[in-house]
Amino acid sequence: MAARLFMAIQRMRRQVRLLAERTPPHRERYVDLLRAVAITAVVIGHWLAIYVTHDGGEFQGGSILQVVPWTHPLTWLFQVMPLFFLVGGFANAASLTSHLKRGGNAVSWMLGRTARLLGPTTILLGGLVVAALTARGLGVEPALIGMAVWLASIPLWFLVIYIAVTALTPPMHALHRRAGLAVPIILAALVGAGDLTGLALDVPHGGQANFLFAWLAVHQLGFAWQDERLPGRRSVALSMAAVGFITLVLLTVVGPYPVSMVGFVGKGVQNTSPPTLALLALAVTQTGVALCARGPGNRWLRQPGPWTVVVAINSVIMTLFLWHMTAAVIGVLLLYGTGVMPDATPGSAPWLLLRVPWLACLALVLAFLVILFGGFERRAGRWASSGNTAKGVWPTALTIVGVGAVLAALLSIALVGPGEEHGPMGMPAGVLVAYFVGIAVLGFVRWRYSHPMRE
C-alpha cells in the first residue's frame, strides 16, 4: 500500500511539473492563484468552524459561530466563495469565447464544463454510498450514518449553484456583451428586492431567488474582468474595495444584516441562505482587493516554484473541495472517537491550541483522499479540453435533460437535514438514481454526438 501511494505521488509530481512547463504564455495565471486561495480558505474555514465533544460515547457538536460570537467578524476573511464565483466568471468567459472561436458551440462547451465538475462529484457520491453501506453492515447506528453523510455532502450546496450558473453562462455572456456592467447592477437590485420581501415584508420564501441572482451577479463581474469592461486601474480597484467595505460595515454593524458571512443552524437572518446585499458588498470588496493585487500576483507567478504549486492545487481543486468535509468526518472518528483529542470548551484557550493538531490531522487525511481520488478529476478534465463539438436538436435537448436531472438530484441531497435517515445508503435512493441517470445521459451525448472540431 505504501509503495503504491509513493508511486502515485511521484506520478502526480511528474504530471504537475509537465503541466506547469506547458502553460501558454497568454494564460492569466493570477486567476488560478485566486481559485486556489479561495478553495483553500473555504476548506480551512469549514474545519475551524467545527467544534466536537465526545461524552458518554455520543458525538455532539456544531458550528463555533453558534456559541462564540466573537468569531463572526472572522467570516469576512474566510467567506471567499464570492472570489471563487468571480474567478469562475473570468474562466468561463475565457473558455467559452475560445471554444466558440475554434468552431465549437454552447452545447459542446457545456458538455466539457460539466465533465470537469461532475466527474469528481460522481466519485464522491459513489464513495459515500459505499461507506454508508459498509457502516450499516458493521452495525453503526443509522442516525450516525445519516449525520456523517450530511456533513460529508455539505460542499454540494455551492456546487449546485455553481453548476447552475455555469449552465447559464452562454446566454448570460451574450447578455453581457450587449449590456456589460448593467447586468450585475440589475441583478444586485433584484437581490435588494428579494431582501425586502423576505426580511422586511416577511413574505414566505421571499428572497429565495437570491440564491441565483446574487451568485450570477458576482459571476457577471468575472465576465467584465475578463474582457476588461471592469477597469483594471489600481485607483478603480481601490475605490471598489473601499466602497464595498464601507457598505458592508453600514449594512451589518449599523444596519439590519448579521455580521457573520457564513450561515449556521439557528433562527434569524443569514447572509448566505439566501444571499443578501451584505454578501454582495463583501463580493465587491473582495473584487477590488483582488484587482489591486493582480500585477504583483502575476509577477510572482512567473517564478517556476510558486506557479507549480498553484498548478498542483488547481489540478485537483474539485477533489479538494468535495472531499474536505469527508476528511473532517474521518478526523472526528480518529481524534475524538479514540479519545486522542480531549474535549475543551469551544472558543477557550485550550480549544484554540487544539486547533493545531486538528488541522494537521485533517490536512493529512485530505491529502490521502486527494492522492486516492485526484486522478479521476484529471482524467475527467481531459475530455473538456479535447476539442469536441456536438450539434443538433437532440444533443441540445439531451444535454438540458441531463444537466437538469443532475441539478435536481444534487439540490435534493443538499437539502437533506442533519441526522435524517434515508435508508442504508445515507441518501434518498430515488435521488441517487436521478443523479446517475443524468450522468448517463450526459455521457451518452458525449459519446454519440461528439465530433472533432476544425482546427
C-alpha positions, 0 to 999 in steps of 0.5 A: 500500500505504501509503495503504491501511494509513493508511486502515485505521488511521484506520478502526480509530481511528474504530471504537475511539473509537465503541466506547469512547463506547458502553460501558454504564455497568454494564460492569466495565471493570477486567476488560478492563484485566486481559485486556489486561495479561495478553495483553500480558505473555504476548506480551512474555514469549514474545519475551524468552524467545527467544534466536537465533544465526545461524552458518554460515547455520543458525538455532539457538536456544531458550528463555533459561530453558534456559541462564540460570537466573537468569531463572526467578524472572522467570516469576512476573511474566510467567506471567499466563495464570492472570489471563487464565483468571480474567478469562475466568471473570468474562466468561463468567459475565457473558455467559452469565447475560445471554444466558440472561436475554434468552431465549437458551440454552447452545447459542446462547451457545456458538455466539457464544463460539466465533465470537469465538475461532475466527474469528481462529484460522481466519485464522491457520491459513489464513495459515500454510498459505499461507506454508508453501506459498509457502516450499516453492515458493521452495525453503526447506528443509522442516525450516525450514518445519516449525520456523517453523510450530511456533513460529508455532502455539505460542499454540494450546496455551492456546487449546485449553484455553481453548476447552475450558473455555469449552465447559464453562462452562454446566454448570460455572456451574450447578455453581457456583451450587449449590456456589460456592467448593467447586468450585475447592477440589475441583478444586485437590485433584484437581490435588494428586492428579494431582501425586502420581501423576505426580511422586511415584508416577511413574505414566505420564501421571499428572497429565495431567488437570491440564491441565483441572482446574487451568485450570477451577479458576482459571476457577471463581474468575472465576465467584465474582468475578463474582457476588461469592461471592469477597469483594471486601474489600481485607483478603480480597484481601490475605490471598489474595495473601499466602497464595498467595505464601507457598505458592508460595515453600514449594512451589518454593524449599523444596519439590519444584516448579521455580521457573520458571512457564513450561515449556521443552524439557528433562527434569524437572518443569514447572509448566505441562505439566501444571499443578501446585499451584505454578501454582495458588498463583501463580493465587491470588496473582495473584487477590488482587493483582488484587482489591486493585487493582480500585477504583483500576483502575476509577477510572482507567478512567473517564478517556476516554484510558486506557479507549480504549486498553484498548478498542483492545487488547481489540478485537483481543486474539485477533489479538494473541495468535495472531499474536505468535509469527508476528511473532517468526518474521518478526523472526528472518528480518529481524534475524538472517537479514540479519545486522542483529542480531549474535549475543551470548551469551544472558543477557550484557550485550550480549544484554540491550541487544539486547533493545531493538531486538528488541522494537521490531522485533517490536512493529512487525511485530505491529502490521502483522499486527494492522492486516492481520488485526484486522478479521476478529476484529471482524467475527467478534465481531459475530455473538456479540453479535447476539442469536441463539438456536438450539434443538433436538436437532440444533443441540445435537448439531451444535454438540458435533460441531463444537466437538469436531472443532475441539478435536481438530484444534487439540490435534493441531497443538499437539502437533506437535514442533519441526522435524517435517515434515508435508508442504508445508503445515507441518501434518498435512493430515488435521488441517487438514481436521478443523479446517475441517470443524468450522468448517463445521459450526459455521457451518452451525448458525449459519446454519440454526438461528439465530433472533432472540431476544425482546427 
